[in-house]
Amino acid sequence: MAQNGSAESGEAAGALPRPVPLQDIAHTKIFINNEWRSSSTGKTFCTFNPATGASICRVEEGDKEDVDRAVEAARTAQQRGSLWRTMEASRRGRLLHRLADLMERDRLLLAWNFPLMMFVWKIAPALSCGNTVVIKPAEQTPLTALHVGSLIKEAEFPPGVVNIIPGFGPTAGAAIANHKDIDKVAFTGSTEVGQLIKEAAAKSNLKRVTLELGGKNPCIVFSDCDLQMAVEETQKGAFYNQGQCCTAASRVFVEESIYEEFVRRSIDHAKKIVIGDPLDPQTSHGPQIDQRQFDKIMDLIETGKKEGAKLECGGEAVGEKSLFIQPTIFSGVKDHMAIAKEEIFGPVQCIFSFKDQQEAIDRANSSQYGLVSAVFTSSMDRALSVSAALETGTVWINCYNALHAQTPFGGYKMSGNGRELGEYALAEYSEVKTVTIKLRENM
């Protein structure tokens, strides 16, 4: 397996990736009302580089009092007669475009693109509709959001329109979910936390909630497909961002007649993946986000082996003290196995076999999740009939992770509710009002 930037790098197998020096971190405080503030409790927490385990810096830890201050600032910014409340939609649009230009200018500072993408998916429709926001970034990756806070100020958004509270879920996150002056919560994360947020929303002020949660996403590979393309696309789905995606293609159902060849090609393709520091341009496979997630993935890999799945590739850590896990492939996976049912959130591809179309559909739908799915076939009739039968919010045909700003994204069942992206996202951040006027007959 290729490691450390190149298959021919000459370095010992299993060696830790070469670290890339991080740039200076300018913003580590809480962002409220376009000002940088210390935490009300005086607490800070450490953020780490998962590629090296080294501490990057300490960040102010927001708590309930900080959330209250942020909500007050946001409410003030949106009160009747305020600059933001009276601003024309076209001017809001120009501010958003200015922010986008600043993000492009500073793109080298924003190397971890998922925190940036999640940030933008939330604030873009909210601000477009004239809302003000309080954001709690994931505690593992707060620095991207805080840097964007500096760009929001530079773009000259009015104070209080965007407020950013780094902190932890049980404190800052819970304060947001339970706050009676917050009208809507949008959350991306685990199903378990999504349930807690919805419960808190119901018990506080019945705030609107949209949830983009877990997935155990099926791919169905038929014998009439472009086999090599299917191998490459399903692995792109399984191993992209080290499998740390709600859309990860963790269940691949392959028709029996092509099963063995599909597995063989998948192994060959996985062995070409380059493991290394994610800031190295040659790297295509980086570390897991933290030790907790690393341990969970390794435990599930061991469970898969004990339950009888065949480990075809990977399954080991890279180095003795790192968060890197080799791209892992299991064949002979059965539906009752833990790796077939639980969201792994790591670089593990599970390959199943099936006999006919109806069996594949039934097994693909036999999950509590319903986020995304994919179908690989050369038959348009089959593609349309199978996509109609799959119980997922998104179905990709002969491709994977094909996300576009114009197409709504969200899940069925325990994968959440509501939609992000597209026109549907705007509906999540606006209210419908009916005004009826009775006209005089002589008018």
N, C-alpha and C positions, 0 to 999 in steps of 0.2 A: 504493500500500500504506500502510495506517495505521501511523504511527510516533509515538513519544514520548507515548504515553498517549491520543491521540485522533486520529481521522482529520481533525478540523477544528482541530487545535491551532495551526495557523498557522506552525509552525516549519519550517525548510527540510528538504526530503527528504534523508535520509542523515545528519542531525545525530545526534550521540551522545545517548543517553537521559539525562534528568535524573537525577543520582545521588540516592539517598535516604540520609541520614546513618545510619550503623550505631550500634547501642548499644554501651556499654562492654563489653569482653570481660573477664570475671572469671577465667576458668580456661584456662590455656595449658600446664599442667604434666602430667606423667604421673600417672595415678590408680592407685595400688596400695594394697591393704589399707585403703581409705577414707582414704588420705593423698595429698597432692599432693607429687610428688617431681620433682627435676631429673633430666635424662638422665644416665646413667652416663658417657657420653662428653663431656658438656658441650655437645653440638651442639644447635642449634635450626634450624628452617626457617620460611620465610615462607609465610603463607596470604594469598591475594589475593581481592579482590572482582572477579569476572569481568565485572560490569557496567561497571566503571570502570577496571579494571587497577590500582587503588590497593592498596597493602599494608594489610591489616587489623591484623596483629600477627605476632609470631614465636611458634612453638610448640616445646616440647621435643621433640627427635627421639629416639625410643626405638630401642634396638638389642638385640642378643642378650642382653646381661647384664640389661637391663631386663625382657625377656621371661622370663628365668630367675627373676627376683625375683617377677614377677607369677604365674608358674606355682606357685612355692613358696607364695605367699600363698593361691592358690586351693586347692591341695592341703591346706594346713593348715585352711582353712575347711570342707573337706569330710571331714576325717578322722573316724573313728568316735568318737562321744561329743561331737562339736562341736555348737554351738548350731544351725547350719544343718542338719547331718546328722540331728539329732533333732527338728527342727521339724516340726510337723504340716503336712500339705498345705494345710489350711484357713488356717493362719497365713501360709504362703507366699503364698497367694492374697490375703490382706489386705494384705501388703506390696506386691504387684504393683498392687493397686487404689490404694493410697496413692501409689505412684509415678505411676500414670496421672493421679491428681488433681493432682499437682504439675506434670506436663507440661501439663495443661490450664491451670493457673494461669500458667505461663510460656510459653504458646503463641506470644506475640509475639516471644519470643527465638529461636524455632526456625523461622525463615522458610523455610529450605531443607528441604523435607519429605522428600526421598528419603533423605538421610543419617539422618534420624530414623526413617523407615519401615523401612529396612534394619536399623537398630539394634534396633528393637522386634521385627521378625520373627525375629531371632536369639535375643534374650535371653528373650522371653516363654515359648516352649516349653522352653528350657533350664532356666530357673529354676523353672518350674512342676513339672518333673520332679525338682527337687532338685539339679541340677548347679551347679557354679561355672564362671565364664567368664573368659576373657582375650580382649579385643576389640581388633583393630587397625582403626580407621576408615580410609577412603580418605584419602590424604595431601592431596588437594585440599579436603576438607571435614572437618577434624578437630574443629571448634569445637562442633558440635551434640553429638557424642558426649561431649565433655568437660563440657559443661553438664549433660547427663543424668547424668554421674558425680556431680556435686554434688547432684543431686536424689536419687540412689540413697543417698547418705550422709544426706541430710536425711530420707529415708523410713525410715532406721534399719535398712537391710539390714546384716547382720553384716559386719565387715571381711573382705576377701578374696573375697567372693562374686562381685563384679563388679570387674574390673580393666581399665583402658583404656590402651593403648599407642599413641600417635600415632607415625607413622614411615613408612618406605618399604617396598615389597614385597620388594626383594632383601635387605633386612637384617632388619627386624622381622617381616615377613611370612614370610620363609624360615625364621626361627628358630621361628616357631609351627608351620609345616608339618613341620619336621624334628624337633620336640621329642619326646623319648621319654616324657615324663610328661603329654602331652596325649592324651586318648582319642578326641577327635572334632574335626574341623574342618568348619565351614560357610563356604562362600565364594560371594560374588556378584561376578561380573566377567567378564573375557574368557575365551574358550575356551582360549587359549594359556596363560594363567596357571593356569587350572583343571587343565590337563594336568600342569603342573609341580608343583602341590600334590598331585595324586594320586600322582605318581611319588615325591615326598618322603615321603608317608604310607606308601607301600609299603616304601620302603627304611629307614624308621626303626622304627616299631613297629606297622605295619599298622593305624594308627588309622582309624576310620570317617570317611568324607568324604561330604558332600553338596555338590553343585555346582549353582548356578543361573547359567548362562552365556549365551552369545550367542544371537541369533535373527535369522532372515531371514524374517519372519512374513508368510504369505500371507492375503489377503482375496479371497474369490470373490464377485463381484457378479452375480447372475442378472437376467435381463430382467424377471422378475415381481416384483422387490423394490420397496420404497418408495424411489425413486431419490434424493430429496433427503436422506432419512435416511441412506442409504448413503454419500452424499457427505460429510455432516457427521461420521458415525461413523468412516469411514476416515481423514479428515483429523485427527480427534481422536487417532486412533491414530498417525498419521504425525508430527504436529507437537507432541504433548504433551511438555512439558519439553524443547522444542527438538529432539525426536527422540532425546534421550539416555535411551532406555528400551530394555531388552532386549526388551520387547514391541512395539516400534515397528512400525507397519503399513507396511513398506517395499516390499511387493510386492502390488499391487492388480490382480487379474485381473477384467476386465469383459467381459461377453458382447457380441459384436460388434454386435448390433442396437441397443444403448444406449450404445456406447462413446463416440461423438463428443459426445453430450449429457452424459455423465458427465464427460468431460474439461472441457467448457465450464463446467459448474457448479462443478467443482473449482477451476478458475482463479478464477472469481468469488468463491468462498468464501474462498480463500487470500488474496485481496487485501484482505479485511476484517480480517485478523488484526492486532492491535495490538502493535507492537514497542516495548519500553521496559524500564526498570529492573524487575526481578522483584518488588521491594518496593513498587512502585506498584500500587494495586488495579485500575487500569484496564488494566494490561499483561496480555497473554496470551502473549507470546513474548519470552523473555529471551535471554541470551548463551549461548554454548558454555562449557564448564567451564574450558578453558585453551587456550593457543596451539597445543599439539601436536594436540589434537582438532580445533581450528578448521582447521589446515593440512590434516589428513587429509580432512576433509569437502570443503574447497575443491578438493583434488586429485582426489577422486572425482567431483565435479561436472564438472570439466574433462575427465576421462576419459569420462564419460557423453556429453558433447558430441562428443568426438573419435570415439567408437565409433558415433555415428549416432543416438542418442536425441534427441528433439526437446525442447528446453528451452522449456516453456510459460509458466513463471512463476518469478520469483526468480533464484537462482543467483549472487547477488552479496553481498558483505559490506556491512554498514551502517556508513558512516563509514570513514575511512582507517586509524585505529588503534583497533580494537575487536574484540571476539569475537562480535559479532552477525552472523548470516547470515540473509538473507531466506528465508522459507518457499519451497521449491523444488519444482516439479512437472516431471517428465519424462513425455512420452507416447511411443508407438512403441518402448517398451523391449523388447528381445529377451533371451531367457534366457541367452545366452552373454556378455552384457555384464557388466563389473565391477560396475556399480551394481545389477545383478540378482542377483549372487552374494555380494558382500561385505557384511558388516554395516557400515553407514555410521555409525550412532550420531549422526545429525544430522538436520536438518529437510528431508529429501529424500523425496518421494513418487514412486514409480515405478509407472506405469500401463500394464498389458499388456492385450491383447485375446485372447479365446478363442472357439471355435466351439461346443463342446458340453461337457457335464458331465464326461465321462471325461477329456477333454483337460485341463480345468481341474484336476481332482484329480491327474493324473499330474504336471503341471508344478508344482503347489503342493508336492508331495512330493519333487520333484527338488532337494533341498537337503540339505546336511550337518547343518542345524539342524532342530529340531522343538520349539520352545517353545510358541507360541500360533498360532491361526489364527482366521478369522472367515468366516461364510457369511451372505449377504444374499439372502433369498428369502421369498416369501409362502407357499410350499409346505412344510408340516410334514414330509411324506414326504421331500422333497428335503433339507431341513435335517438330518434324522436320518441319511439314507443317506450324505450327503457328510461329515457330522461323524464318522461311524464310519470312513470311509475315510481321513481326514486323519491324518497321522502327527505329531501334536503333543500336548503334555500338556494343553492347554486349547483348547477350541473355543467361540467366542462366536457366537451366532445373533442377527442383527439388532441387534448392539451391539458395543462394543469397550471394552477396559480395565475390564471389569466384574469387579473383584477383590473378594472378600469373605473375611472372617476364617474363615468356615466351610468354604470350598472349597479343596482342596489345589492347590498351584501348583508346577509344575516341568516339566522338558522331556524330550523323547526325543532320541536320537542325540547329536550334539555340543553340544546345549543343556544337557547335564548329567544328573544323576541325583539321586534322593531328592526329597522334597517338603517344601515349607513351607506353613504355614497348615493349618487344619483338624485333625482328629484324627490324620491321617497325620503331621503334623509332630511330634507327641509321640513317635511310634515312633522317630524319628530321634535322640532324646535319652534313650532308655531301652534297657535290655537285657532280654532274655527269659531267665528262669531256671526250670528244672524241678527241683522237689524231690519226690522219691518216698519215701514212708514205708511200711515194711512193718509192719502192725498184728499184734499177738499175737491168736491166735484166741479167747482168753478175755477180751478187752477188751469 
